[in-house]
Amino acid sequence: MNRLGIDVGGTNTDATLVADGRVLYAIKVPTTEDVTSGIVAAMRAVLAQAAISVDAVMIGTTHFVNAVVQRRSLAPVAAMRIGLPATAALPPFTDWPDDLAAPVAGGCWLVQGGHDYDGRRFMPLDVAAVRAAAREMRARGLTQAAVTAMFSPLTQEDEAAVAAILRDEVPGISVTCSHLLGGIGLLERENAAVLNAAIIPLARETIGGFERAMQETGIAAPLYITQNDGTVAAASQAALFPVFSFASGPTNSMRGAAYLSRWQNAVVVDVGGTTTDFGHLQAGFPRQANTSVRVGGVRTLFRMPDVLSIGLGGGSLVDPETIAIGPHSVGYRLTEQALVFGGDRLTMTDVAVAAGLADIGERARVRHLSRDLVDAALARAAAMIEDHVDRMKTDAGDVVLIAVGGGAFLVPDHLAGVRDVVRLEHGGCANAVGAAIAQVSGEVDQVFQGLSRDAALSQARSIAERRAVEAGASADSLSIVEAEDIPIAYLPGDAIRVRVKVVGDIA
Amino acid sequence: MRQLSADDIEALAVGAWILGAGGGGSPYHGLLNMRRLYREGTRISLMQPDELDDRDDVAVVSMMGAPLVILERLVDARLIARAVEAMQEHLGRRFRAVMAIEIGGGNGIQPLMAAAHLGIPVVDADAMGRAYPEAQMTSFAVANLAPAPLTSVDPRGTEAVITRAASWKWMERASRKLCTEFGSIAATCKAPRTGAEVKRWGIPGTTSQAIRLGQAVQSAHRRHDDPIAAILRTENGKRVFTGKVTAVERRTTEGFLRGRTTIQGLGADRDAAIDIEFQNEWLVVWRDGAPVASTPELICAIDNDTGEAIGTEMVRYGQRVTVIALPSPPIFLTPAGLAYVGPRAFGYNFDFRSVFDA
């Protein structure tokens, strides 16, 4: 089984070939404006290393989240909410930045319906109002809709019914249902659904570009896109849920760190060119954030890894007077602007080269830096890292710290609260490795009636396992990563809602 | 009487959250409602208790229910206004003004929403001066004022009046039952108060206090000053401890969030540690086995980096916090007040001692 993992970052596109569990090659090429040609270059570079066939391609990309942050390539969305006569005071797009609402807000429709926390119906669904809204969407030429119903994470009925009506009335419309994305918190879940709908066209185009890159390089293998939770989705599925790829960069890097180091429980520090990300591995997967996360200035709530990000990286500017580091960075212009490359900006890379921690550019160009300045800047960086490692911990014990990323040389060997600093052979490409080794998941979220709790759980488990195998997982590698059951008091016959997720290696 | 500006209301949301003393629910949805109403031209007037005539009727409002349900039903200014209207219909007379039962947390902004739709002023007072977990923990209960009537309304058009209650505790039980049936969320108008009662038993100036507190934090942020120092200065508060959260235990019992958090000292408090126990709100700070601060004085945990108050449901390992104490309204320091909200009212076996006497 040969897997090609590619991570498309803002600065670099990393690629790696993992064959039967061993990392054969790791390659870094610059990310290109059009994304595709950078990927083609990365694929060619890997294939040039060996005549080996590729069985699966996994790509992680920050392209979708960047579109939201930079307000580009966003489609107008019809936001439909089911919850009248409640919720009307705070309609969709409340508390959105104007510059993001402008391209995305294609219209708001509020209708009667929804459920309560205990599964009881809140109000009957106003089907006539939904049909009327659908005709208006059609008249306005909207092609993306986001549907959010009160308490839909517990009772999906109304969102499913409305989605069916919209697909029936509006030819070619693509509908995002909020219950597939997030948990309790109507505004935040709706925001996630609307953002998802707004980037579906970009996701289709981008993933189409990935497929063309594979054709150009002659790779005939299934394409998977990596997700926030460390698994992959088939390209066609990923194109429908681009928000699930938003945080795949830090996730891949943490998963890669776990794989390369064999540490399943550890803090991971990923030092890039502009920022350093801190995450916490639990059982080999990143710990999930349990609070709302702002994306592009909008509050959202969906499964994202709990990541702390600070403005420290190899390209971070250092003020020679105050020894302040970052948050400004020379970014991908490191090779023009850093002192070691003949530029005139003092960066953390220059400091590291002067201290002998890294061998980048020409060391002679930083010989003039005083020992005091170099020591002070490194001590400052170490203190920033130490402080944030501590913040990622869940208890007071010492942790293992895995240092990855192109700027990992800034992480000292000894830090308070850290038992061991682990460095990795292919640590610079941990993100691409994380993409290559990503697993396939199968999920079920369904209400069972007339069964005991154990019987419902075991039935849910076999459905999830079947779905994972259908999605490409090998049957003997499956394990449960999430299992949750909620009794629904107001439905007859001991109704119980069960959510199970299993993951497994690609067969 | 003065008109509140949009900035005042932004500050109120910040200050009310701090006065929540770790609980009270987020004022976020209330703030979003008010921003929208102000954009549409609504303006709210804030009146002092002494501007009330003794015979004026004042509505006392709050949202009752589970924070989880609010996250889906959202907050709608018209619902709390409807609870007041239902009370007016029951009484057959109109209210002169509206006030909060609880300034701390989301309920601190509810009277503004009612006032926006009713066109009456908000009284600069409440009955807690903070947030408390139980509805009878008010200055009105301490004063033994009548607990009834109460109106409770649901957005689907079902409304109830509890015309009599044998005690504040019975009112809590009966109104809790209605709230549960409505979906564990209800807009309520509590027993109306006369102008004389508000002047005698209300806790005066708490809306202004929350605004002042919020402004102090906001202006410290603008000047890149220490927001915690600004809070202490504005409120005559006391710094209790600075450190890092090293342990959190939480459990949900009888509908309350109970637990304790341990904070290991930093800086001047290095080598020391405290524990804070909570029931929705922060209740008691323990140091070396002895209570050093407790209810009814307000205990607040403030994030050292952001200056934002940290709720008991959000506190987690690694946060750098400063624990501060703010003075309690005098009524809760009397023997009758302490019987309702002192340490023994929460099951502790020690007498209240002010952190400000230490």
Interface residues (C-beta under 8 A of the other chain):
Chain A: G83 P85 A86 T87 A88 A89 L90 T94 D95 D116 Y117 R120 F122 M123 M150 F151 I184 G185 L186 L187 T291 D390 R391 M392 K393 T394 D395 A396
Chain B: H29 L32 N33 R36 A66 L68 V69 L71 E72 R73 L74 V75 D76 A77 R78 L79 P155 R156 G157 G183 S184 K244 T246 A247 Q264 M314 R316 Y317 G318 Q319
